[in-house]
Amino acid sequence: MQWFMNDLRHLPFGTRPRNLRVLACFAGVLFGIFAMLSLPVEVGASSSTGPTDLGTLGGSDSNAVAVSASGQVVGESTTAGETAVHAFSWTAGGGMVDLGTLGGTTSVAIAVSASGQVVGNSFITGDTAIHAFSWTAGGGMVDLGTLGGTSSVASAMNERGQVVGESTTAGDTAGHAFSWTSGGGMVDLGTLGGTFSGASAVSASGQVVGASSISGEAATHAFSWTSGGGMVDLGTLGGTNSFLTIRGSAFEGNGGGVNNRGQVVGESSISGDSPLHAFSWTSGGGMVDLGTLGGTESVPFAVNSSGQVVGGSSTTGDTASHAFSWTSGGGMVDLGTLGGTFSEAIAVNGRGQVVGGSSTTGDTTSHAFSWTAGGGMVDLGTLPGGQESGARAMNARGQVVGDSSTSTGAIHAVLWQPA
């Protein structure tokens, strides 16, 4: 399962539930996030209500990772006794519901559609392997199987219920990207000539993006796949490798490396192979270097339907890294921080609202933030008595989900409602 770990190079400083063991179990399906003071910051102002504690499944910790257009929230939580971690679904009317597992002790949810379909990953009986799953209220948790090997991992889903990810093949000597639908089952998307590939995101039209090793395993390149055109190598920015570390779904605000216009975002090594730069790719324009905020490295985390890209970049001297927003007309804009040295933008919805995490003054804590062009960066705060919070996703209505520490030091899933 080494392929599942290859594109995980950055973990979120502000969105990492420190006590939730599931993050270690499923590192391959976590969002890759780059740690990142120039714009005005409205610290203490608020464009949303304070966080709502979504509770847990009986244990100490929980974490929310996605929210649907209707406000259904999914994530994972420890259970009573802290002996297991289970995926959950939360609604305002029904509260937090345990989605169970595929027979093992651990499951996590990664995406939820407007129809209520939840996708994630679970250990099977005996905790011997991980399989992707799809869950619905009517059908429960369904094992999506594998491509003949032992394990599979789902990374994203679109509104049509198409699920993408990666799976080991027969003999577990290779791992290939897959696309799954309820009607067609799991389909092997192949590779760019190498042994390994993995799908990271899928658009509403079914365009799948990810990364694959090339012939001879000499390098890894980002790819785009369609049912009509197959797998296309997106190339690089002059270096050896390109990646799509972003894992997400085609729901505005829930992250994702491809939008509904076919624009793909990722990161690539430049000439000399030392730093990695964020890129934007289109079929008509090819791969474009998005640059940096004066430092050596940048990485994107999401792109919305209008082509606005958000992520993080090192600043001049590489002594700090800041959240950015990029558009083709305005280039890369520094979104600032909440008074500290680092910030990262994780998601952007169709209205241009950006959410992420930032260190506060003194860099002793990190808080979730919301940013708009008109209002700047706003601190979303924490649960009462908590010290840290992190935003993970947002929907088109501006509902934001993530996690916050509590007065006891536990981590709970939270929901911020728009004001």
N, C-alpha and C positions, 0 to 999 in steps of 0.2 A: 504493500500500500504506500510505497514511498512517493509515488506520483502525487498522491493526495496532499503531501506536505510540501512539494516543491515550490509552490507559488505563495507560500505563507512566509513573508519576510518582515511584516510589521504588525504588531498587535496594538490595539487601542489603549492609550494610557487612561483615558477618561471613561471608557465604556467596558472595562474589564471587571466583571464580578469576581473579586479575589477569592471568595470562598466557594464558588460554584465549580465543582470538579468536572462537570460536563465539558467545560471549555478545553480542558486538556484532552478529554476523550475524543472530541470532535474538532481538533484544531484545523483539520483540512477543510471544514465548512464554515469557518469563521470569516467575517469580513476582514480582508487585508487593509490595514489602516496605517498611514504614515504620521509619525509625530511631527507637528509643524512649529509691529505694534503701531500700525501706522494709522488706522482709521479711528474715528471717534467711537468710543464704547460707552453705551448707556448702562453701566453697571447699576443693578438695583431696579432698573425699569423693567416693565414686563409687557409682552404682547400676548401672554397666555396666563391662564390660571396657574396656581401652584400645583405641584405634582400630586396625583391621586395614587395612593398605595393600592396596588392590585393584589397584594397578599402573597401567599405561598400555598403549596399543596401539603401543608403540614410540617414542612421543614423550616430551616432558617432563611434560606436564600432563594431568590428567583430573579429572572432576567427576561425582559421583553425585547424581541428582535424584529417584529414586523407588525404592521397595522393595515387592515383593509380599508377600502373606501367607505365602508359602513361603520367602521370603528371597532371591528373585531381584532383583538390583540392576541398574538401567539408568542411563545417563548418556552422557557424551561424552568423547573423548580425542583428543589430537593423535597423529598417526601418525609413523613414522620420518621424520626429516628436517624435522619441523615444517611440512610442506607442506600438510597437510590435517587436518581434524577429522572424526571419525566417531563415530556412535552405537555404544554397546556394551551388551552384556548380560553380567552376571557371576553365576555360581553357585559355591557352595562346591566342587562336584564338577568343574565344567568350566572354572573361571577366567573370564577376560575374553575375550569373543568379539566380533569386529568385525562389525557388522551391515551394513556397506557403505553405499552411497548410491544415489540414483536417477539416477546418471550424473554428478553433479557432484562437487565436492571436499569438500563439507561436509554432515554430517547430525547431528542431535541427537535423543535420545530424551527423551520427557516423561512417559510413564506405562507401567506394566506391570501386567497382570492376573494373577490366581492361575493361570490356564491357560497363562501364558507369552506371551501376545500383547503386543507392544510397539508403542507408537504414538509418532510423532515427526514431524520435518520435515527435508527434504533439498533441496539444490539439485539441479536437473535438469541434463542434459548442457549443457555450456557455461556453467554457473552463471548462466543468464539469468533464472531464476525459482525460487521455493520452492514445493514441493508437500508436502502432508501424506502420511504413509505409515503403513502397518500392516505389522508383521513377525511372522512365526511361524517356529519352527524347521523346520517342514515345508514352508512355502511361500515363505520368504524375504521380501524387502521388496516390498510392493505399493503402487503409486502410487494414492492415493485420488482423484486428479483435481481438478477445479475446478468452479465453477458457471458455466463458460463463459468465464471470464477467464484471466489469465495465471498467477495464484498462489493458493495456499491455505495455511493454517496451522492445524494441529491444536492444540488447547489442553487437551483432557481426554478421558478414556475411562472408561466404567463396566465392571463385571465381565461384562456381557453382550456387550462388544465394541463398544458404541455409541460413536462418536467424534464430538466436536463441535469447532468452531472457526470460522474465517471464511475467505471466499474472495472474490476479485474476480469480478464478473459480466462478461458479454459487453461488450467495449469497454473494460474496466478503468476505467469511470467510477463504479462503485459497488462496495462490499464488503458482503456479506451473511453473517450467521450461517448455519452449516450443521450438519446432523446426518447422519452416515454409518453405515450398517450393511452387513455383507457381503451381505445379501439385497436391500436396497433401494437401495444406492449412496448418493450424496450428494444430500441434500434441502435446498432453500433454505427457511430459516425466516422469511424476510421481514424487515420492519422495523416500527418504531412510527410509520411515516409519513414518515420521512426517507430519506436515501440510504444510510446506513451502519448496520450492526449487526455485532456479534461475540459469539460464545458463549464463555463462560469456564469453565463447569463443567457436569457432568451427574450426576444422581443414579442410584441403582441402578434406580429405576422408569422412568427415561427423561426426567425433568424437566430441562430445559435452562435455564440462566440466563446472562445476559450483559448487554450494554448496547447501546442503539440511539439514533441521532438521531431526533428527532421531526419533525413536519411543519415545513417551512421551515428545517430545520437550526438551529432556535432554541436547542435544548438537547439534552443527552444524558440518557437515563433508563435505569435498570436494568430488565430484563425477566425474566419467567419464561415458558417455553414448554412446552406439553404437546401431544401429538398430538391430544387431544380438545378442548382449549380454545384452541389457538393461542398467539399472543404477547400477554402481559398486561403493561401498564405498571405498575411498582411504585411510581411516584411519587417524591417527595422528602421531605426533612425540613423543608420550607419554603423551600428555596433553589431554584435553577434546575436544577441537575444532580444526578444520582446515577449511581454507577458500580459495576461489579463488577470490580475490579482483580485479584481472586484468580483464578488459573488452576489448576485442579486436578481430581482425579478422585475418584470416590465410593468410595475405599478409605480406611478409617480410618487417620489419621496422615499421609496424603499430601496434606493440604491440601484445598481446595475450598470453593466458595462456597455449596453447598447440601447438606443432609443428607437422609437417607432418609425423614424426616418432612415434607419440603417446606419446611423453614426455610431462608431465604436470607439471607446476610450480605454486606454491601458497605459503601460509604461514600457519603455525600450531603452536599451543601452545605446549611447551615441558613439561616434567614432572614438576609438581608444578603449571602449568598454569599461570605463571607470564609473561615471555617474549614470543614473537612470533618469530619464525625462518623461513626463506625461505626454501622451500623444492623443490625437483625434484622427480617426480614419473614416473616409467615405469612399464609396466605389468610384465616384467621379474625381475626387481630389487626392486619393491616396493617403499616406500617413503624414500628418503635420505635427511638428514639434511645438508643444504649448509653452515651452520655456520654463523659467523659474522666477522666483521673487528676489533674484540677485545671488542666490546660492548655487550649489552644484546639482541639486536633485529635486525632483518633483514627482508626485504621484496623484492620479485622479481616483475618486471614489464613486462618482455618480455623474450621470448626464440626464438632463430632462428633455422633454419633447421639442423644445425650442433650440436645443443645442448648447445650453448653458452647462458647463462642466465645473464640478467642485472637487476639491481635494486638499492637499497640503504640499508645501514647498519649503525648502531651507531658504533662509534669508542671507544677505550679504555676510560673508565671513563664516557661514555655516554654524553660527553660534545659537541660532534659534530656528524654529520652523513654524510657519503660519498657515492658517486656512486661506484658501484662495477660491475665487470665482473667475471663470474664463468664458468669454464669448468671442465669436469670430470678429465682431466689430470693436470690442473694447479691450481685447487681450486679457492678460492675467491681472486681477485686482487683489490686493492684500486685504483680507477681512479683519485683521487685527486680532486682539486677544481680550480676555477679561482681566487684564492687568498683569498677567504672567508672561512667560517666554514662549509658550507653545500653544498652538491651537490646531484643530483639524476639522475640516468640513466633510461630513459623511453622507449627507443626502440633500436633494433639492427637488422641490415639487414644481408643477407647471406654472405657478405664480411667481417663481423665483425665490421663494422662501428657502433658506439654507439652515440646516441644523448640524450640530457637531459637538465637540468638547474642547475646552480650553483650560489651561492652568490659570489660577487666580494670582493675585499679588503675592510675591514671595515664592511662587511655584510649590507651595505646600499642599494644595488641593487642586482638583479639577472639577469644573461644573459644565453641565450641558448648556448650550446656547442656541438661540435662534437669531438669524440675521436676515434683514431685508435691506434693499437699496435705500429705502426711505428712512428706516429707523436704526440702521447699524446693528451692532451686536448686543443682544440682550441676554442677561444671565437668567436661566430658567430655574435656578435654585435647587434645593434639595428637600427631602422629607424632613419634618421637624426633628431637630437634633442631629441630623446627618451632616457629614462633612463633604461628600463627593457625590456627583451625579454624572451620567453620560447619556446622550441621545443616540439612538440606534437607527430609527426610521421615522417616517412621517407620511401622512396621506395628503390627498389634494385639498382637504378641508383645513389642514394645518394642525391636525392632532399629531402629537409627537410621543413616541414611546422610547423607553430605555430602562435605566436602573438608577437607584439612589441608595446610598447608605442610610441606615436608620440610627436612632440614638443609641442603640445597643451595638452598633458596628456591623449588623447584618446587611445584606444587599437585597433589596426588593424591586420587583418590576414596577414601573410607574407609567402613568399616562398624564401628559400635559394637554389640557383642552385650550383651544384658542379663546382669547378673551372676547 
